Every structure is written in structure tokens, then in C-alpha cells.
Amino acid sequence: MRPFKKILVIRLSSIGDIILTTPLLRALSLAYPEAKIDYCTKAPFISLLASNPILTTVYTPENLPDGHYDLVVDLQNNRRSRTLIRSFNTAMCVHYRKENWKKWLLVHFKLNLYGSYRSVVERYFDSLNEIAISASDQYGCELYPSAEELAFATTYFQSGQKTLALCFGAKHFTKRYPPKHFAELISSFLKKESLQIVLLGGKEDTHQATELMNSLPDTYRTMVMNLAGCCTLMQTAAILSRCDAVLCNDTGLMHMASAFGKKLFVLFGSSSQAFGFLPWHTPYALFEVESLHCKPCSHIGRDHCPKGHFRCMNDLSPTTIGKHIIDYFQSLHER
């Protein structure tokens, strides 16, 4: 094994992709316990990594380190990351193979050449084949909220009350379960189970949060706490760490919740399992409409349904999803 003393990992964006790199950071740290491991990401995502005890320093593309690295692990592998690498004195560089041609074939011709399911985490590890490091442990992703962030989260939890986090947002429309469907879903299980519901999302999700809240019957609105746009990334992580389960779209907050081993109820609209973004080493139930010939219509999501019917989300039954959530929380009472 090569004696790497300085290692740099690059993943510039986004929330979920960065969180999914943390098992690789753990493996590098175990393989090279004396090494200094740095990370380069975009400024909005620094907080996801700043408290990670494995990392020495987190840099941004605008504030790059000087000097030599024994190993650079490029998990972004695009024009910008390759340009950044040219500014370093690097002994060895390895790259994540995105296999974008497979995504293109699946989206445009519905031809799946991925084979059996492999997580993006495993694909990240493929970049380390040359140095014989693999995803060998059964631990999940990792996040480290600060004591202040954890204290912030405690103010939103009632003693003895079970809590479901609802991560209702997503960057792209075709990955978002409609707010009115979420309201119907919430109503379906609150009829049978007394829960605290916490809405989590960024400032960009506040419009959908308002629509969801306005669609709820008055009876249930007081049982739902809308924190969308009110928390930082790591305050959101701290709240997720306290919840009993999480209902979410295919979004970065899904992977954030997975870092705390939470039971996830995951809604896939235009998403496809083949792209490798299912939760990593945490229990989950996946809900998707599998028989649609138009799915997936994109590998990242679209701002509208190309067919106009949006069946990949509209055909997901709120009653069916709600029953699974009720069954889970009732099983908690029986333990």
C-alpha cells in the first residue's frame, strides 16, 4: 500500500452527493490513519463537512490549498474539477467514472445497461480500485451536528411524542410529490395515529410548504410544524437526528436523514433506482410507479412533466403510503 500522507477529496455539489462521499472518507481514514485528508466543495455545502473529524481542512474552489498532495480523489469529475486539479502538485489522481452514456440511454431509449443495482457509494469506491480500497463495512453515511445545533433541535420536540419529518421539497418539479397529495397523506395517518409532523426544507421550498399547510384540514394543521426556510443545513440535520422516521422525496435531505439511520419512506417520481441514489445502509420503504414507459424522463429531474399527466407522482396512493407509516409507528408502540 502506498504511503499517502496528504489526500484531497473533491466533490463540489450537491447535498446528497456530498453526504454519499462520507463512507469513502471513512475508508480512506482507516486505510491511512496518519494521513491528512482535506476536502474541496462549494461554499454553500461546507457545513456538511466542517465538523467531520476525519477531515483536516475543507476548501472551496475560490480558496484552494497550496502545495503537494500524494493522492487526489476527484468524485466530481467534470471540467471544473479537472481544472482545479491542474493547479495542484499531485503524485496520483483518481476519478469517479460517471458513465453518463448509460444515463443517456436509459432516459432517451429506456435501455438499462446498469445491470444489478449498485449505489453511487459503490461507484465512488470504484475510483479507489487502483489502491485496493473498497466499501467493506456496513455503516452508513455520516454527519456531525454541533452541540449548538443539537440544542437548537431539542426545542422542537415534545416529551414522549413520536415525530415524523416530512422532507417535501426537491430542486426539480418531477421529483416533488404534489403538496395537496402530501396533505391528503398526512390526514390519512393522523386520523389513526397521533404524531408530531415537522416540515423541513430550504427557503426555496417555502411556497410548497404554504400550499401544503393550506391544503390540510383545520383539525390536523395544529399537529404540523412548518420549519421550511427556518433552519440551516446542519440545524435541519440535527432535527432529523431526533425524528423517529422520515417521509421524503428523492432529495438531499433523504441522504441527510440516512446519516442518522432513520427509517425512510421514500417517494420516487421521475427518479430511477438504476441511477444509484437509494439510501445507503439504512432501512427504507420505496414507493414508485414502476410500469410507466416514460420513466425516467431525466436523470436529475425536470421543471415540468413532458407528457403532461405527471403519473409518476399522481398515481402514488396517499392512502397506501399512509398505511405503511401507520404500521411502522404502531410497531414502535409494541416494542
N, C-alpha and C positions, 0 to 999 in steps of 0.2 A: 504494500500500500504506500502510495506517495506521501511524503511528509508535508502536507499542506499546512501552512501556518497562518495564511491570510486568505479568506474566502469572501467573495462578494456574490450575493444573490440579487437578481434583477427581476422584478415583476411590477410594472408601472401602474396597472389597474386590473380589475376594479375590486369592489369589496369581496365578493365571493371567490374570485380567482386568487386574491392575495391570501385569504384565510386558508384556502386549499393548498397553499405552499407550506403551511406550518408543519405538517408531518415530515416534509423533506428537510426543513431546518432541524427538526429533532434528530433525524437520522444522520445528518452531517455533524451535528454536535456530538453524538455518540461515537461516530467513527473517528472524529478528530477533536477530542476533548480539550486539547491545548490550543486549538486554532481560534483566531479572532474571526468572527463571522459578521459581516456587515450586510446591509440591505439597501437597495435603491428603489424607491417608489415615488409616485406623485404626491405632492404636498397634502391633498385632502385625505390621504389614506395613512399618513404617518402614525396616527393614534392607534391604528390596529396593531402596530408592531413596536411602538415605543417602549412598552413595558415587558416585552418578551425577554426573559432572562438569557436566552441563547444569543441574542444579538448584542454586539458591541456598540454600533452606531447605525442609525437609519438616515440615509441621504436622500436627496431629491435630485432630479436631472439638472436643476439650477444650482445645486450646491454639491458638486461631485467631490469625492475624495482624491487626494494626490497620492502618488507613489505606486508601489508594486502589489499585485495580487497573484498568489500562486494558482488560484482557481477562480474563475468567474462562471457562474451558473445563470445563463440567460433564459428565464422562464417566460419572457415576453416574446422574444424572437420576432421583432418587426424592424422596420427601418430605423426607428428612433433608438431602440435598444442597441442595435448593432453599431450605430453612430457613436453612442456613449462608450461602448467597449473600446472603440479605436482610440479613445483618449487615455486609456489605462496602459500601464506596462504589465502585461498579463502573460504568465507562463503557460496557462492552459485555459481554454474556454470551451464550454459545452452548451448546447442549445436544446430547448424544448421543440420537438417536432409537432407542429400544429396539424398537419395533414389536412389543410384547408380544401384540398381537392375532394376528399371524402365528404366533407360538409356540403360542398357544391353539388356533388352527385346526389346526395340524399335530399337536399332541398329541391333541386330542379327536376330530378328524374325519379325520386323515391327509391333510389338504388342504395341499399345499405351495405357498404363494404367494411364496416367496423368489426363485424364478427360478434362474438360474445361480449357482453358488457364489460368495459374497463373504465374505471373512474379517471377523471383528469389527474387525480393524485398519482395514480399508477403511471400515467403518461408523463407526468413531470419526472417521476423517478427514472423513466427510460433514458432521460438525458444523463443520468449518472451510471449507466451501464459500463462505461469505459473505466470507471473507478470502483466497480463491483459493489455499489450501494443500492439496496432495494427496499421496497416498502414491506418490511418484515414484521413490524409489530402490529397489534390490533387496537392501538389507541387512535383516537380521532384527531380533529383539528384542535388548535389551542388559541385562546385569547386570555389576556390578563388585565381585567379592570382594576383600577387603583382602589385603595381604601376609600377615597373620597367618592369615587363613582359608585362603589358598592353601598356606601352610606346614603347617597342620593337615591338609590333604588329602593332602599328599605322603607322610605316614606310612602310608597305607593301600595304596600301590601298589608292586608288585614290579617290579624292572627287567626289561624285556623281556616281561612278562606282559600279554596282552591282557585288557581288563576290560569287562564288561557290567554296567551299572547296571540294577537292577530296581526300578522305582517301582510297587509292587504295591497301594498304597492308593488310596483316594478317599473323599470325605466320605460319599457315598451308596452303599448296597449294590449297586444296579443298575448302578453304574459300576465295580464291582470284579470282576475275574476271580477265580474261587474259588482259594484257596490251594492246594488239592490239585491243581488243573489247572496252576497255576504250577510246582508240584513235579514233575509229570509232564513239563512242557515243559522245565524245566531239565535233568532227567535225559535227555531225548531228545537234546539237543545236547551235553551233557557226555560222552556215550558216544563222540562223534566229534571233539570239539574241546576242547582244554584251555584253559579260560578261568577268570579270576577273576570271581566274581559278587558284587556288592555290593548288599545290600538297603537301600533308602533310604525313609524315611517319618518321620512325626511320632510323638509319644508315643501319639496316638490309634490308631496303626497297629500297635502292638507285639503285640497279640493275634493279628492276622492273620499277622505275621511269625513268631511262635512256632508257629502252626499250619502254616505253610509249611515251616519248618525241620524240624518233627517228621514231616512227610509225605515228606521226602527220604530216599532210601536212605543208609545209613551211608557208602557209598563216595563219595558226592558232597557230603555235608554239610560236610566239611572244606574244600571248594572255594568255599563260600558264606559271605560275611562279613555278619553281620546288624548293621547300624548304625541300624536303625529306633529312633527316640526318643533317639538319642545325639548328634545334631548340631543346631545352629541352622539357620535357613533359609539363611544365606549360607555356612555350612560345607558344607551339602548342595550348594549351588550350586558351591562350589569343587571338591567331589568330582566332580560331574557334568562340570565343565570338563576333568577329567583322563581321563574314561572314553572308550572307543572307540566305544561305541554304548549305546543306552538302550531297554529294553523297559518299556512303561508303559501304564497305563490312561489314560482321559481325565481328567487331573488337573492341578493347578497345576505339579507337578514336570515334566510333559511340556513346558510352556512355558518352565520354568526351563532345561531341557536344550537347548531350541531356541535359547536366547540364546547358546549356545556352538557352534552349527552342527553339533550331533551328529546322527548317523544315528539315527532314531527308529523303533521298531517299536511301533505304537500299536494298542491294543485298545479298540474301541468296543462297549459293551453296549447300554444303553438310549439312548445318545447318538445324535444325528443330525448328519451333516455340515452340514445346512441351517442349523443354529444358528450356524455360522461359527467354530468353535473348532478347526479343524485347525491343525497347526504352521505358523508364518509364516516363509517363506523359509528353510527348512532341509529336507534330504532326509528322507523318511519312507516307511514302508510301513504301510498301514492294513488292519486285519483286522476285519471285522464281518459279521454275518449280515444280508444285505440283504432277504431275502424275507419277513420276519416282518410280518404285518399289525398286530401290537400295538406295533410300534416306530416312533417313540419313545413311551414311556409317560409321559414327563415331560421338561421342558426342563432340569431341574437334576439329576434322579435321584431314586430312591425308596429307602425303607428296606426294601422287600421287592418281589418280583415280583408284580404284580397278578394275573397268570394262574397263578402257582404253578409254572411249568415252568422259568423263567429260561433259555429257549433262546437269548436274545441273547448270553449268555456261554457257557452249557454246550455250545452247538453249535460254538464256535470250537475247531478241532482243535489240540491241543498239538503234534502231530507236524508238521502243516503249518507252523505258526508257527516251530517249532524248525528246520525245514529252511531257511527263509528266513534265519534268524540264522546257521546254519552256513555257508550260501553266502556271506553277507556277510563273515564273518570269514576264510573261506578266500580270498576275493578280496583281503583286506588282505595276506595272506601272499604273494600273487602280485605285488604292487606293488613 
